[in-house]
Amino acid sequence: MPCKKQTRMPNKIKKLQKLINLQKDESCKLIVRKHWFVFVRNAAGVFFGTLVLWIILGIALRLGHFNDAMVVFWQALVVLMGTVAIFVIWTNYFLDMWIVTDKRVVHVDQRTLFSRVIIATRIDRVQDVKAQVKGIIPTMLGFGNLQVQTAGASSANMLINGIPKPNEVRRVILERLDQALDGAHNHDGVGHN
């Protein structure tokens, strides 16, 4: 989603500025989160796994001649664990994002519930941007993977899986790269009359 759409929500912009430390002369061009199907796929796996475990546990405990209170307790515990797992999946889904500004590409990677890694690279350090849509469902729904490779001694590869319209995001990053490189060439005095 373009950052412009979020200007009517100043609290979100302030939170974004705190998260990635936007500079005063830096403007946000694009914020990308994972496609909704990624969350649904992961949550459905946990939901059905919890449901199967709930059924098996109920049958096994009843066959073991446990009282009804014990069966309900263990089944409730399984449901609670499944609910917490889906909450963790939602948190990871919601907080994973790419932010493209006119100066940087920032990858916010929510690893676990209380662990986040933020990788930022200057846009002029980007060497290669690779978009990949692989499979029937990703092709039909229009989501895929995006990888950005950077230059330098500590070159990093930023990879995010399951983003909507990866080719469009790739195009925006390459446009920003072209603008950054044109700006650098215009200020070095080379090729001007």
N, C-alpha and C positions, 0 to 999 in steps of 0.2 A: 504494500500500500504506500502511496506517496506520502511524504511527511506533511504536505500541505493540508491534507484532510484532518490532521490532528491539531492544527493551529487553533481551532475553536475550543479545544480542551487544554487550556494552559497548564493544568496540573500534570497531565501526561508528558507534556514537553519538559516541564521542570524536572520530573522524575527521570526522563530520558537524559537530560543534561547532567544530572547527578550520576547516572549510571555510566555514561561514557565520557563525561567531561567535555561537552561541546565547547569549542572556543567561541569567542564573541563574533569573529568574522567567518565562522564556519556554518554552513547551512545544510540541513538534512535534506536529502533527495529521495530516499526510499527506505522503508522499513519492511522487511520480509520475515514472516513467520512460517512455520511448517503448514502444509496443507491439512485441512480438517480430516482427511481420510487417514492420515498417520495416527492421529489420536483415536479415531474410531476403531482402527485395526488393532492397536495395542490394548485399548480398553476392552474390546470384545474378547480378546484372548484371555485377559484376566477375569472378565465376567463369566465366561463359559468354564474356565478352569475352576473358579470359585463355586459355580453351580454344581459341577461334577463332584468336587470334593465334598460339598454340602450333602449331596445325595448319598455318596458312598459312606461318608461318616455316619449319617443317620441310619443307614441299613446296617452297617457293621456294629454300631453301638446297640441297636435294638436286638440284633442277633446275639450279642454278648450279654443280653439280659441286664443292661444298665437301666436305671429308672429314667423316666421322661425328663426330669429336671436336668440330669447329666447330658442327655442327648441335646436338649435345647441349648444348654450352656456351650457345648462344643460347636454346635452349628452356628450359634450367634458369634462365637469367636472367629470362625471361618469367614462369616459375612463381614465382620469388622475388619479383618485383615485384607479381604478383597476390596473393601471400600477405601481403605488407606492406600492400597496399591494403585487404585484408579486415581485417587487424589495426587499421588506422586507422579503418575503418568501425565495428568493434566498440568501440573506445575512445570514439568519438563517441557511439555508441548508449548505452553503459553510463554515461558521465559526464554526459550531458544529463539534467537532472532539474528538477522543480519541488518545492519544499518549502513547505508551508503550515503556519505556526505560528499561535498565538493572537494574535500581534502583527504578523506580516509574511508577505508572499509573496515567495519567493526563486526566481529563475530562474537555474540554472547552465547555461550554454551553452558546451559544448566545441566551439570553432570548428575548430581543427586539432589535431594531435597535441600541440603544446606551447603552445597558446593557449586560454585559458578566459576567459569574461566572466561575471561574477556581477552580476545586477541584483536589488536588494532594494527593496521598497517597503512602507511601513507599511500595514497592512490598512485603516486608516481613510482612506487616500488613494485607494483603489480606487473608480473611478467606474463602470466598465462591465466585465462579464465576458461574453465571447462564446464559445460552444461551437459547433463546426461539424463535422458528419459528412457527408461528401460522397463519393458513389460507391458502387458495388455491394459491393466487397470491404470497404471501411471499415464499411459498414452491417452486413454479415454478421458481421464479426469484432468490431465494437463499438469502433472507434477513430476518432479525428478530431483536430481542431485546437482549441486553446484560446488566446484572446487576452484579456489583461487590460490595460485602459486606466486610467491613473492621473491624478490631478489635480495641479496645481501648475505653477510656472513652467517647471520642467524635466520636463514630463510625458513619461512613457515608455510605450511599448506593449511588453508582453512577449508573445511569441508562441512557442508550441511546437507542432510538428507531430507527428502520429501518436501521441498518447497514448491509452491505454485509458480508456474510459468518461469522455469529456470532460464530459458533462452532470453526472455525479456529482461530478467535481472542481469544476465550476462551482458546484454546490449547496453543497459544503463551504466554498468561498471566500466565497460570499454569506452563509452562516450565520456565519462568523467576522466578516464585515463587520457584520452585524446585531448580534452580541454586542459588538463594539467600539464601535459607535455607541450602543447601549443603555448601556454602561458610561460613555461620555462624557457622556450626558444625565443619568445618575443622579448624577454628581459635580458637575454645574454648578448644582444647586439649582433648576432650572426644572421646574415641573409637580409639585412635591411639596408635601404639606400640612405 
